[in-house]
Amino acid sequence: MTNDAFTVTSKPLFIAVEGNIGAGKTRLARRLAESLKATELLETANSNPFLNDFYRDPKQFALATQLHFLFARNKINLQVKEGSLFDNRYVSDFLINKELLFASVNLSDHEYQLYQQVYESMAIDSVKPDLVIYLQTTTEHSRRQLRDNHRQIQRLISDDYLDKMNDAYTRFFHFYDQSPLLIINASEIDLDDDQEYEAFFQCLLANRHGRHYYNPIPMAI
């Protein structure tokens, strides 16, 4: 596997991987970081002490959960901002620009107004990714991945919640134009498979500008 397309310039590189719960963001971010000799910037859900309580009682713990994620993600954002001065390379498993997306789904109207005030008061100067990868997936696929890889929390997450988040992600990326965007049909591709990952990686190397869709599954005519 070659990464020559990324080594012809000394410009810093920042790739952000996004998608619904169970889409495979963290696994892909780790593999890309290895391929590109980049630093992993991964958020661990286990580090949020409110998350399991949120899944059990969303109304009571949504605001605390969202604020904790906001502060943690902004800390990582600042790390990228400072590191970019030294031509570093990063791959993250989140996009901080979508913080209000989660808030709009999970918070009440009053909580959302408060959250928005906190968000705006922080004056977050987010680092613009050189490429955003959106893992588009179905609720059924997310459920399977959660069952296989996150057994402790999969029982706490309802299909209704996964549906709502899928709809929110679809709306968000329909209008997203702040960075080049590569949309992947993650429900039909096994990026843990070496051959399928290599095909995807070559697509990534060739499509780092504008908006592109990656779905190698042939469609019936």
Salt bridges, closest charged atoms under 4 A:
GLU18 OE2 - LYS98 NZ 2.84
GLU43 OE1 - ARG73 NE 2.61
ASP53 OD1 - ARG56 NH1 3.80
GLU99 OE2 - ARG73 NH1 2.75
GLU99 OE2 - LYS98 NZ 3.96
ASP125 OD2 - LYS81 NZ 2.65
ASP130 OD1 - LYS11 NZ 3.52
ASP159 OD1 - ARG143 NH2 2.73
ASP160 OD2 - LYS164 NZ 3.52
ASP192 OD2 - ARG27 NE 3.23
ASP194 OD1 - ARG31 NH2 2.43
